Amino acid sequence: MRRLPIYFLIDVSESMVGEPVEQVQDGMAAIIRGLRTDPYALETVWISVIAFAGQPKTIAPLQEVISFYPPRFPVGSGTSLSKGLGHLMYELRKNFVRTTFERKGDWKPIVFLFTDGVPTDSPGDLKAAIAEWKRNWQQTVNLVAVSFGEGTDNRMLGELTENVLYFNNTDASAWQQFFRWVTDSIKTSSLSVESSLTGFELARPDDRTLTRIDLSKQDRQPVVDDSYVVLAAKCQQTKRPYVIKYRKNVYMDARGDVGLRYQLVGAFKVDDSYYELSDEDAIDLKISTDKLVGAPVCPCCGNQFGLAFDETCGKIHCVGTEKVSTCPWCGNQAEYGAGSAGFDVNRTRG
């Protein structure tokens, strides 16, 4: 049987930590359940999942729907779209079966790109990756880009595809509606190829949940995702990594002046794949704790202070009631106390 390859290229940068990545995890399982009830999808659809943050990784190689098991989604630092695209193009070259005199090859692959931030690549790397995509794949692959956040660089996505949509994440039901739309789009596409039609038929979206973006009105965004502030930390007790996530909040004070601060979303455990998927290039990007509202509990051991700063190595860890604490990053031992003034801490690429 001829295959209809479906690739999911999913942003797993730190801004996706918490509810977004959990909803994507559940949504992928819902997609597979839905496709397994459709005879056309069972006959033609093959699925692969590629995650990208600062680095890319295939977390589910291309395989039939019937044998596909939804992978666990990791989290990493950075949003290197150039590396994500590069890895996608590598997988396409490796897997795509072309039509020959002896056999019919794959149907035109479909790629769903999900991202909620702006690329943190160098402009040169991103430009080169987009140019390669346009040159080698834009006409032979159907790509659908879905923006999960208001800070996404939609103009850049428009260079990859004309199918750029905005997901209005209002509540859990919106997530369910969105993944139902993805499932229906794959089903209609599989039916289309079986009927010798175009092979690419997006389902009609619910405008309250999913809307097409007017690409003519999009401006370029900065290379650092400013919608969130994410801090990388380690648990003093378990040595496990975790991240602290703050959401951007523009407010007006009593005098009518507009200010900017970041409200705590929470602290979240990550595993060692966080480092594997993170951008290796160090950045000197700091933020004052005066702009951060809320302090987390350590999600690994429950220590009440999840944001302690070690001046020796400049990194963040948790502290408890112990008199002398040991930094899990550098091993420095010190006594910690609370201060009234803010201090600068290193933030990640987001």
Secondary structure, 3 states (H helix, E strand, C coil): CCCEEEEEEEECEHHHCCHHHHHHHHHHHHHHHHHCCCHHHHHHEEEEEEEECCCEEEEEEEEEHHHCCCCCCCCECCCCHHHHHHHHHHHHHHHCCCCCCCCCCCCCCEEEEEECCCCCCCHHHHHHHHHHHHHHCCCCCEEEEEECCCCCCHHHHHHHCCCEEEECCCCHHHHHHHHHHHHHHHHHHHHHHHCCCCCCCCCCCCCCCEEECCHHHCCCCCCCCCCEEEEEEECCCCCCEEEEEEEEEEEECCCCCEEEEEEEEEEEECCCHHHHCCCCCCCCCEEEHHHEECCCCCCCCCCCEEEEEECCCCEEEEECCCCCEECCCCCCEECCCCCCCCCEEECCCC
